Amino acid sequence: MSAGFRAVIELEMTGDDAVRFVAEWPQMAGEVAEVPGCLG
């Protein structure tokens, strides 16, 4: 995960949301790679 992307996550999420996102990221990474811009 790039530092810039991590910074965006930290700005947009706090607490449980961030923890859940980080926990699910390994599974999401593949989907994100296949669908550019889905984080819009």
PQR file of N, CA, C, O and H, with PARSE charges and radii, in Angstrom:
ATOM      1  N   MET A   1       0.851  -1.197   0.000 -0.4000 1.5000
ATOM      2  CA  MET A   1       0.000   0.000   0.000 -0.0000 2.0000
ATOM      3  C   MET A   1       0.884   1.244   0.000  0.5500 1.7000
ATOM      4  O   MET A   1       1.823   1.343   0.790 -0.5500 1.4000
ATOM      5  N   SER A   2       0.586   2.181  -0.878 -0.4000 1.5000
ATOM      6  CA  SER A   2       1.406   3.377  -0.964 -0.0000 2.0000
ATOM      7  C   SER A   2       1.153   4.286   0.231  0.5500 1.7000
ATOM      8  O   SER A   2       0.075   4.255   0.825 -0.5500 1.4000
ATOM      9  H   SER A   2      -0.176   2.100  -1.520  0.4000 1.0000
ATOM     10  N   ALA A   3       2.141   5.090   0.578 -0.4000 1.5000
ATOM     11  CA  ALA A   3       2.009   6.010   1.707 -0.0000 2.0000
ATOM     12  C   ALA A   3       0.888   7.008   1.458  0.5500 1.7000
ATOM     13  O   ALA A   3       0.136   7.349   2.371 -0.5500 1.4000
ATOM     14  H   ALA A   3       3.017   5.115   0.095  0.4000 1.0000
ATOM     15  N   GLY A   4       0.779   7.471   0.223 -0.4000 1.5000
ATOM     16  CA  GLY A   4      -0.271   8.438  -0.108 -0.0000 2.0000
ATOM     17  C   GLY A   4      -1.652   7.838   0.079  0.5500 1.7000
ATOM     18  O   GLY A   4      -2.555   8.484   0.611 -0.5500 1.4000
ATOM     19  H   GLY A   4       1.390   7.194  -0.518  0.4000 1.0000
ATOM     20  N   PHE A   5      -1.809   6.596  -0.361 -0.4000 1.5000
ATOM     21  CA  PHE A   5      -3.094   5.921  -0.221 -0.0000 2.0000
ATOM     22  C   PHE A   5      -3.431   5.723   1.247  0.5500 1.7000
ATOM     23  O   PHE A   5      -4.577   5.902   1.660 -0.5500 1.4000
ATOM     24  H   PHE A   5      -1.076   6.070  -0.793  0.4000 1.0000
ATOM     25  N   ARG A   6      -2.422   5.351   2.036 -0.4000 1.5000
ATOM     26  CA  ARG A   6      -2.620   5.153   3.468 -0.0000 2.0000
ATOM     27  C   ARG A   6      -3.061   6.459   4.123  0.5500 1.7000
ATOM     28  O   ARG A   6      -3.918   6.454   5.006 -0.5500 1.4000
ATOM     29  H   ARG A   6      -1.491   5.206   1.701  0.4000 1.0000
ATOM     30  N   ALA A   7      -2.480   7.570   3.694 -0.4000 1.5000
ATOM     31  CA  ALA A   7      -2.834   8.873   4.251 -0.0000 2.0000
ATOM     32  C   ALA A   7      -4.300   9.192   3.970  0.5500 1.7000
ATOM     33  O   ALA A   7      -5.005   9.712   4.835 -0.5500 1.4000
ATOM     34  H   ALA A   7      -1.783   7.574   2.977  0.4000 1.0000
ATOM     35  N   VAL A   8      -4.754   8.876   2.758 -0.4000 1.5000
ATOM     36  CA  VAL A   8      -6.154   9.109   2.409 -0.0000 2.0000
ATOM     37  C   VAL A   8      -7.065   8.287   3.304  0.5500 1.7000
ATOM     38  O   VAL A   8      -8.085   8.782   3.782 -0.5500 1.4000
ATOM     39  H   VAL A   8      -4.181   8.453   2.056  0.4000 1.0000
ATOM     40  N   ILE A   9      -6.701   7.047   3.529 -0.4000 1.5000
ATOM     41  CA  ILE A   9      -7.503   6.174   4.392 -0.0000 2.0000
ATOM     42  C   ILE A   9      -7.588   6.775   5.793  0.5500 1.7000
ATOM     43  O   ILE A   9      -8.662   6.811   6.394 -0.5500 1.4000
ATOM     44  H   ILE A   9      -5.872   6.645   3.140  0.4000 1.0000
ATOM     45  N   GLU A  10      -6.455   7.246   6.308 -0.4000 1.5000
ATOM     46  CA  GLU A  10      -6.437   7.791   7.660 -0.0000 2.0000
ATOM     47  C   GLU A  10      -7.296   9.044   7.759  0.5500 1.7000
ATOM     48  O   GLU A  10      -7.906   9.302   8.796 -0.5500 1.4000
ATOM     49  H   GLU A  10      -5.583   7.217   5.819  0.4000 1.0000
ATOM     50  N   LEU A  11      -7.342   9.822   6.682 -0.4000 1.5000
ATOM     51  CA  LEU A  11      -8.144  11.043   6.683 -0.0000 2.0000
ATOM     52  C   LEU A  11      -9.637  10.726   6.622  0.5500 1.7000
ATOM     53  O   LEU A  11     -10.452  11.415   7.235 -0.5500 1.4000
ATOM     54  H   LEU A  11      -6.846   9.613   5.839  0.4000 1.0000
ATOM     55  N   GLU A  12      -9.989   9.675   5.873 -0.4000 1.5000
ATOM     56  CA  GLU A  12     -11.400   9.389   5.638 -0.0000 2.0000
ATOM     57  C   GLU A  12     -12.005   8.418   6.646  0.5500 1.7000
ATOM     58  O   GLU A  12     -13.228   8.343   6.771 -0.5500 1.4000
ATOM     59  H   GLU A  12      -9.327   9.115   5.375  0.4000 1.0000
ATOM     60  N   MET A  13     -11.172   7.678   7.361 -0.4000 1.5000
ATOM     61  CA  MET A  13     -11.690   6.695   8.301 -0.0000 2.0000
ATOM     62  C   MET A  13     -11.023   6.852   9.657  0.5500 1.7000
ATOM     63  O   MET A  13      -9.872   7.274   9.764 -0.5500 1.4000
ATOM     64  H   MET A  13     -10.179   7.740   7.260  0.4000 1.0000
ATOM     65  N   THR A  14     -11.781   6.500  10.692 -0.4000 1.5000
ATOM     66  CA  THR A  14     -11.218   6.525  12.033 -0.0000 2.0000
ATOM     67  C   THR A  14     -11.663   5.281  12.795  0.5500 1.7000
ATOM     68  O   THR A  14     -12.668   4.657  12.453 -0.5500 1.4000
ATOM     69  H   THR A  14     -12.717   6.157  10.605  0.4000 1.0000
ATOM     70  N   GLY A  15     -10.922   4.935  13.808 -0.4000 1.5000
ATOM     71  CA  GLY A  15     -11.313   3.861  14.704 -0.0000 2.0000
ATOM     72  C   GLY A  15     -11.639   2.548  14.008  0.5500 1.7000
ATOM     73  O   GLY A  15     -10.851   2.030  13.217 -0.5500 1.4000
ATOM     74  H   GLY A  15     -10.106   5.442  14.086  0.4000 1.0000
ATOM     75  N   ASP A  16     -12.817   2.024  14.322 -0.4000 1.5000
ATOM     76  CA  ASP A  16     -13.211   0.696  13.845 -0.0000 2.0000
ATOM     77  C   ASP A  16     -13.237   0.602  12.332  0.5500 1.7000
ATOM     78  O   ASP A  16     -12.890  -0.438  11.772 -0.5500 1.4000
ATOM     79  H   ASP A  16     -13.457   2.445  14.965  0.4000 1.0000
ATOM     80  N   ASP A  17     -13.645   1.676  11.655 -0.4000 1.5000
ATOM     81  CA  ASP A  17     -13.697   1.635  10.198 -0.0000 2.0000
ATOM     82  C   ASP A  17     -12.312   1.378   9.621  0.5500 1.7000
ATOM     83  O   ASP A  17     -12.154   0.553   8.720 -0.5500 1.4000
ATOM     84  H   ASP A  17     -13.927   2.521  12.109  0.4000 1.0000
ATOM     85  N   ALA A  18     -11.311   2.080  10.134 -0.4000 1.5000
ATOM     86  CA  ALA A  18      -9.951   1.910   9.633 -0.0000 2.0000
ATOM     87  C   ALA A  18      -9.447   0.499   9.938  0.5500 1.7000
ATOM     88  O   ALA A  18      -8.833  -0.142   9.085 -0.5500 1.4000
ATOM     89  H   ALA A  18     -11.439   2.750  10.866  0.4000 1.0000
ATOM     90  N   VAL A  19      -9.703   0.024  11.138 -0.4000 1.5000
ATOM     91  CA  VAL A  19      -9.250  -1.317  11.527 -0.0000 2.0000
ATOM     92  C   VAL A  19      -9.877  -2.369  10.624  0.5500 1.7000
ATOM     93  O   VAL A  19      -9.197  -3.291  10.173 -0.5500 1.4000
ATOM     94  H   VAL A  19     -10.202   0.545  11.831  0.4000 1.0000
ATOM     95  N   ARG A  20     -11.151  -2.235  10.364 -0.4000 1.5000
ATOM     96  CA  ARG A  20     -11.853  -3.202   9.519 -0.0000 2.0000
ATOM     97  C   ARG A  20     -11.315  -3.157   8.091  0.5500 1.7000
ATOM     98  O   ARG A  20     -11.126  -4.194   7.457 -0.5500 1.4000
ATOM     99  H   ARG A  20     -11.704  -1.486  10.730  0.4000 1.0000
ATOM    100  N   PHE A  21     -11.070  -1.942   7.593 -0.4000 1.5000
ATOM    101  CA  PHE A  21     -10.543  -1.808   6.235 -0.0000 2.0000
ATOM    102  C   PHE A  21      -9.181  -2.481   6.118  0.5500 1.7000
ATOM    103  O   PHE A  21      -8.935  -3.229   5.172 -0.5500 1.4000
ATOM    104  H   PHE A  21     -11.223  -1.099   8.109  0.4000 1.0000
ATOM    105  N   VAL A  22      -8.300  -2.220   7.074 -0.4000 1.5000
ATOM    106  CA  VAL A  22      -6.962  -2.817   7.041 -0.0000 2.0000
ATOM    107  C   VAL A  22      -7.053  -4.337   7.122  0.5500 1.7000
ATOM    108  O   VAL A  22      -6.289  -5.049   6.471 -0.5500 1.4000
ATOM    109  H   VAL A  22      -8.500  -1.612   7.842  0.4000 1.0000
ATOM    110  N   ALA A  23      -7.996  -4.827   7.926 -0.4000 1.5000
ATOM    111  CA  ALA A  23      -8.158  -6.274   8.078 -0.0000 2.0000
ATOM    112  C   ALA A  23      -8.633  -6.908   6.774  0.5500 1.7000
ATOM    113  O   ALA A  23      -8.262  -8.040   6.463 -0.5500 1.4000
ATOM    114  H   ALA A  23      -8.617  -4.249   8.455  0.4000 1.0000
ATOM    115  N   GLU A  24      -9.457  -6.179   6.007 -0.4000 1.5000
ATOM    116  CA  GLU A  24     -10.025  -6.725   4.779 -0.0000 2.0000
ATOM    117  C   GLU A  24      -9.173  -6.399   3.556  0.5500 1.7000
ATOM    118  O   GLU A  24      -9.380  -6.976   2.488 -0.5500 1.4000
ATOM    119  H   GLU A  24      -9.758  -5.260   6.260  0.4000 1.0000
ATOM    120  N   TRP A  25      -8.217  -5.482   3.700 -0.4000 1.5000
ATOM    121  CA  TRP A  25      -7.437  -5.018   2.543 -0.0000 2.0000
ATOM    122  C   TRP A  25      -6.838  -6.140   1.698  0.5500 1.7000
ATOM    123  O   TRP A  25      -6.942  -6.078   0.472 -0.5500 1.4000
ATOM    124  H   TRP A  25      -8.049  -5.014   4.567  0.4000 1.0000
ATOM    125  N   PRO A  26      -6.208  -7.177   2.297 -0.5600 1.5000
ATOM    126  CA  PRO A  26      -5.605  -8.236   1.479  0.2800 2.0000
ATOM    127  C   PRO A  26      -6.604  -8.851   0.502  0.5500 1.7000
ATOM    128  O   PRO A  26      -6.234  -9.196  -0.620 -0.5500 1.4000
ATOM    129  N   GLN A  27      -7.856  -8.992   0.908 -0.4000 1.5000
ATOM    130  CA  GLN A  27      -8.876  -9.567   0.041 -0.0000 2.0000
ATOM    131  C   GLN A  27      -9.324  -8.544  -1.002  0.5500 1.7000
ATOM    132  O   GLN A  27      -9.580  -8.898  -2.153 -0.5500 1.4000
ATOM    133  H   GLN A  27      -8.157  -8.712   1.820  0.4000 1.0000
ATOM    134  N   MET A  28      -9.419  -7.279  -0.599 -0.4000 1.5000
ATOM    135  CA  MET A  28      -9.892  -6.223  -1.481 -0.0000 2.0000
ATOM    136  C   MET A  28      -8.862  -5.873  -2.553  0.5500 1.7000
ATOM    137  O   MET A  28      -9.224  -5.476  -3.661 -0.5500 1.4000
ATOM    138  H   MET A  28      -9.211  -6.992   0.336  0.4000 1.0000
ATOM    139  N   ALA A  29      -7.584  -6.020  -2.225 -0.4000 1.5000
ATOM    140  CA  ALA A  29      -6.511  -5.590  -3.130 -0.0000 2.0000
ATOM    141  C   ALA A  29      -6.682  -6.165  -4.538  0.5500 1.7000
ATOM    142  O   ALA A  29      -6.537  -5.447  -5.528 -0.5500 1.4000
ATOM    143  H   ALA A  29      -7.289  -6.343  -1.325  0.4000 1.0000
ATOM    144  N   GLY A  30      -6.986  -7.445  -4.623 -0.4000 1.5000
ATOM    145  CA  GLY A  30      -7.158  -8.081  -5.925 -0.0000 2.0000
ATOM    146  C   GLY A  30      -8.321  -7.478  -6.698  0.5500 1.7000
ATOM    147  O   GLY A  30      -8.218  -7.259  -7.905 -0.5500 1.4000
ATOM    148  H   GLY A  30      -7.104  -8.028  -3.820  0.4000 1.0000
ATOM    149  N   GLU A  31      -9.427  -7.207  -6.009 -0.4000 1.5000
ATOM    150  CA  GLU A  31     -10.598  -6.642  -6.665 -0.0000 2.0000
ATOM    151  C   GLU A  31     -10.308  -5.228  -7.142  0.5500 1.7000
ATOM    152  O   GLU A  31     -10.694  -4.844  -8.246 -0.5500 1.4000
ATOM    153  H   GLU A  31      -9.510  -7.385  -5.029  0.4000 1.0000
ATOM    154  N   VAL A  32      -9.629  -4.461  -6.310 -0.4000 1.5000
ATOM    155  CA  VAL A  32      -9.282  -3.080  -6.655 -0.0000 2.0000
ATOM    156  C   VAL A  32      -8.392  -3.050  -7.890  0.5500 1.7000
ATOM    157  O   VAL A  32      -8.558  -2.201  -8.766 -0.5500 1.4000
ATOM    158  H   VAL A  32      -9.314  -4.773  -5.414  0.4000 1.0000
ATOM    159  N   ALA A  33      -7.444  -3.985  -7.952 -0.4000 1.5000
ATOM    160  CA  ALA A  33      -6.525  -4.037  -9.086 -0.0000 2.0000
ATOM    161  C   ALA A  33      -7.276  -4.328 -10.392  0.5500 1.7000
ATOM    162  O   ALA A  33      -6.875  -3.867 -11.461 -0.5500 1.4000
ATOM    163  H   ALA A  33      -7.309  -4.675  -7.240  0.4000 1.0000
ATOM    164  N   GLU A  34      -8.356  -5.087 -10.297 -0.4000 1.5000
ATOM    165  CA  GLU A  34      -9.110  -5.460 -11.492 -0.0000 2.0000
ATOM    166  C   GLU A  34     -10.107  -4.373 -11.899  0.5500 1.7000
ATOM    167  O   GLU A  34     -10.542  -4.323 -13.049 -0.5500 1.4000
ATOM    168  H   GLU A  34      -8.681  -5.461  -9.429  0.4000 1.0000
ATOM    169  N   VAL A  35     -10.467  -3.503 -10.949 -0.4000 1.5000
ATOM    170  CA  VAL A  35     -11.462  -2.467 -11.230 -0.0000 2.0000
ATOM    171  C   VAL A  35     -10.898  -1.100 -10.842  0.5500 1.7000
ATOM    172  O   VAL A  35     -11.239  -0.572  -9.784 -0.5500 1.4000
ATOM    173  H   VAL A  35     -10.114  -3.544 -10.015  0.4000 1.0000
ATOM    174  N   PRO A  36     -10.041  -0.524 -11.685 -0.5600 1.5000
ATOM    175  CA  PRO A  36      -9.419   0.764 -11.391  0.2800 2.0000
ATOM    176  C   PRO A  36     -10.464   1.841 -11.119  0.5500 1.7000
ATOM    177  O   PRO A  36     -11.475   1.934 -11.814 -0.5500 1.4000
ATOM    178  N   GLY A  37     -10.200   2.661 -10.086 -0.4000 1.5000
ATOM    179  CA  GLY A  37     -11.095   3.774  -9.807 -0.0000 2.0000
ATOM    180  C   GLY A  37     -12.271   3.406  -8.927  0.5500 1.7000
ATOM    181  O   GLY A  37     -13.122   4.254  -8.656 -0.5500 1.4000
ATOM    182  H   GLY A  37      -9.379   2.586  -9.521  0.4000 1.0000
ATOM    183  N   CYS A  38     -12.343   2.178  -8.478 -0.4000 1.5000
ATOM    184  CA  CYS A  38     -13.495   1.773  -7.681 -0.0000 2.0000
ATOM    185  C   CYS A  38     -13.503   2.476  -6.321  0.5500 1.7000
ATOM    186  O   CYS A  38     -14.542   2.553  -5.666 -0.5500 1.4000
ATOM    187  H   CYS A  38     -11.653   1.489  -8.697  0.4000 1.0000
ATOM    188  N   LEU A  39     -12.342   2.988  -5.899 -0.4000 1.5000
ATOM    189  CA  LEU A  39     -12.281   3.714  -4.636 -0.0000 2.0000
ATOM    190  C   LEU A  39     -12.743   5.159  -4.808  0.5500 1.7000
ATOM    191  O   LEU A  39     -12.955   5.878  -3.832 -0.5500 1.4000
ATOM    192  H   LEU A  39     -11.498   2.925  -6.431  0.4000 1.0000
ATOM    193  N   GLY A  40     -12.895   5.570  -6.068 -0.4000 1.5000
ATOM    194  CA  GLY A  40     -13.392   6.852  -6.492 -0.0000 2.0000
ATOM    195  C   GLY A  40     -13.415   7.896  -5.458  0.5500 1.7000
ATOM    196  O   GLY A  40     -13.825   9.025  -5.730 -0.5500 1.4000
ATOM    197  H   GLY A  40     -12.723   4.985  -6.861  0.4000 1.0000
TER
END
